[in-house]
Amino acid sequence: MVLGIIAVVIVALGIMWMSSYNSFVNLEENVDQSYAQIENQLQRRLDLIPNLVNTVKGYASHEKEVIASVSDARARLAGANTPAEEATANAELSNALSRLLVVVENYPNLKADQQFTQLMDELSGTENRIAVARKDYNDQVAEYNKKVKRFPGSIIAGFGGFDEKEYFQADPKAQEAPQVDFGGNGG
């Protein structure tokens, strides 16, 4: 009789352990899937930028420094491997794109160009998708990390090799207002 009770308790604990372990697997997969969506949108952005740069080049061939900074920032984002590296590279690319938009202001014909307008609309839509994907990812990370930290999940996470995930955070420089210079003598 005692052996039967012990066996039932062991089986019940085993079922609870498996259920909790599978829950970790599901949550970790949700985090990975959300991160893949960020990467998907960042790739879309990377694919749009060469077309945008080439369109601007035709109008603003002497603005090589700004165009080069966009291309360099794009390359850094493409080479990023971690959420922190991607966040930093993403901020650099955003800054370079904002400088490019200042250049565009000097070319009214470019702003009226249908291809440029379409590319800017697509880029704007992509920026919104990136923001949503980052939020979704961070929501999944929060849910996962709570389970990793809470008892008894912390015990199962420790034995199962489930570590906390890193949030997709903005670059600290993103809190600084960008400096915009329209070429005037600010006075």
N, C-alpha and C positions, 0 to 999 in steps of 0.2 A: 504493500500500500504506500509506504513512504517513498519507495523507488518510483512508483507511478506518479506521485505528486511532484517529485523532483524532475522527472522526465517532462511532465506537463509544463512546469515552470521554465525549464531549459528550452523547450520548443516555443513557448510564448515569448521568451526573451530573444530567441533566434529570429522569430517572425518580426518582432519589433525592431531588432537590429537591421534586418534586411530592408524593412520598410523605410526606416530612417536613412539608411545608406542609399537606397534608390531615390529617395527624396533629394539627397545631396547631388546625386548624378543628374537628376532632372534640372535642379537649380543651376548647377554648373553649366549644363548644356544651354540653358536659357541665357546665361551671361555670355557664353561664347557666341551664340546666335545673335545677340544684340550687338556685340562687338563687331561681328561680321557685317552687320548693317551699317555701322559707322564706316568701316573700311569700304564698303560698297559705294556709299555716298561720297567719300573722299576720292575714290577712284573716278567716279563720275565727274567730280570737280576737276581732277587732274586731266581728264580727257577733254574737258571743255576749254581749259586755259590755253593750250597751244592755238586753237582756233581764234580765241579772243586776242591773243598776243599778235598773231599774224594779221588780223584785221586792223589792229591799232598800228602795227608796223607800217602798213601801207599809207597811213595818214600822217604818222608821227615818226618818221625815220630818224630824226635827230634826237629822239628821246630814248636813246639806247640804254642809258643807265637804269631807268625805271623798268624797261622791258627786260633787261638782264636780271634785275632783282626779282621779278616775277618768276622768270625761268629758274633761277637758282633756288628760290623758296619752294617751287614746285618739285624740284629734284630732291630737296631735303625731306619733303613730305613723303615722296615716293619711297625714300630709303629708310623711313622711320620704322622701328620694330616693336616699340612698346607703346602703351597708351600715353605715357608721359612724353615720349619723343614725338608721338603724333600730335599731341596737344600743343607742344612748343612749335613744331613745324607748321601746324595749322595756323597758329597765331602769326607766325612770320609771313605766311602766304597771305593771310587776311590783310596784314599791314602793307605788303607789296601791292596787293590788288587795290587798296584804298589810294595808294600813291598813283597807280595807273589811272584810276578814275579822276584824279585831279588833273592829270595830263589830258584826259579825254575832254575835260571842260574847255580846253583851249582849241578844240577842233569841232565846231558846230556841224560841219558836214559829216563827221564821223558819228556824232550823236544821232544824226538823221538817217544813217546807213541802216538798211533793213537787216542785213546780216548781223551787224554789231548789236542792234536792238534785240534781235532774237537771242543772240548769245548771252547778252546781259540778263534777259528774262530767264533763260535756262540756268544761268549761274546763280541768280537770286533764288530761284526755286530750289536749287541744290543746296544753297546755304541754309534754307529753311529745313530741308530734309536732314541735313547734318545736325542741326540743333535738336530736332526731334529724336534722331537716332542716338545722340549723346545722352539726352534725357532718359530715353528708354533703357539704354545700357546702364546708366547710373542707378536707375530704379531696380534693375535686375541685380546689380552688384550689391545694393543695399539689402535686398531680400536675402540674398545668398550669405552675405557677411553676418547678418543677424543670426541666421541659423548656425553658422560656424561658431559664433561667440556664445550663444545661449546653451545652457545646460538642458538636457543631456547631449545636445547636438555637438557641443565642443569635444566631448569624449569620442564620439563616433567620427567627427571630422579629423581628430588627431590620429586615430587608428587608420582611417581611410585615406589619409594623405590629402585632405581637402583644406587648402590654405585660403586665407582672405584674398579677395581680388582687389585690384587697383582701380580706383575711380578714374574716369576721363575728366581731368581737371583743366581749366583754362590756364594758359601761361600767366604767370604773375604780372607780366608787362601789359596784359589785356586790361588791367584796372587803370592804366594810365591813358588819358585822353590823347588821341593821335594829334600830332602837330600838322596843321594844314597851312601851306604857303602858296598863295596864288600869284606869287612873284611881285607883290607890291611891297612898298616900304612901310610896314606896319607903323602907324604913328599915332 
